[in-house]
Amino acid sequence: MFHQAEAIIGPDGQTVLVTSEHVQSPIAVRYAFRNYIVGELFGANGLPASSFRSDNW
C-alpha cells in the first residue's frame, strides 16, 4: 500500500529523501504513477523528472 509523502532533494543533489506521517519505515517509493499527475520534481537543468519506482514487485 502506498501513501502520500513529502520529498526533498538530498544534499548531494542526486538523491530524494522521502518521509510520510503514515509510514514509519518506508521500503519503496513511486513518483507520478498515475496518468494525470502534475509533477513537482525538477532536475538541476529545469526539466521535470519522469515517473519512477524504487521497487520491482
C-alpha positions as CSV (number, residue, x, y, z in Angstrom):
1,M,0.0,0.0,0.0
2,F,1.4,3.4,-0.9
3,H,0.7,6.7,0.9
4,Q,1.2,10.4,0.2
5,A,4.7,11.5,1.2
6,E,6.9,14.6,1.4
7,A,10.2,14.6,-0.5
8,I,13.3,16.9,-0.7
9,I,16.4,16.7,-2.8
10,G,19.3,15.3,-0.8
11,P,22.4,17.3,-0.1
12,D,24.3,15.6,-2.9
13,G,21.7,16.7,-5.4
14,Q,21.4,13.1,-6.7
15,T,19.0,11.6,-4.1
16,V,15.5,12.2,-3.0
17,L,14.7,11.9,0.8
18,V,11.2,10.8,1.4
19,T,9.1,10.9,4.6
20,S,5.5,10.2,5.4
21,E,3.4,10.7,8.5
22,H,1.6,7.4,7.5
23,V,4.7,5.2,7.2
24,Q,7.3,4.7,9.9
25,S,9.9,2.9,7.8
26,P,9.2,3.2,4.1
27,I,10.6,0.4,1.9
28,A,9.6,1.6,-1.6
29,V,8.7,4.9,-3.4
30,R,6.7,5.6,-6.6
31,Y,6.6,9.0,-8.2
32,A,4.0,10.2,-10.7
33,F,2.5,6.8,-11.1
34,R,-0.9,7.9,-12.4
35,N,-1.8,9.2,-15.9
36,Y,-3.0,12.7,-14.7
37,I,-0.2,13.7,-12.2
38,V,1.2,17.2,-12.4
39,G,4.9,16.6,-11.5
40,E,6.6,18.8,-8.9
41,L,10.0,17.4,-9.1
42,F,12.6,19.0,-11.4
43,G,16.2,18.4,-12.2
44,A,19.0,20.9,-12.0
45,N,18.5,21.6,-15.7
46,G,14.9,22.7,-15.0
47,L,13.3,19.7,-16.8
48,P,10.6,17.7,-14.9
49,A,11.6,14.3,-13.6
50,S,10.0,11.3,-15.2
51,S,7.9,8.9,-13.2
52,F,9.9,6.3,-11.4
53,R,9.7,3.5,-8.8
54,S,12.2,2.1,-6.4
55,D,10.6,-1.4,-6.1
56,N,10.5,-4.2,-8.6
57,W,7.5,-6.2,-7.5
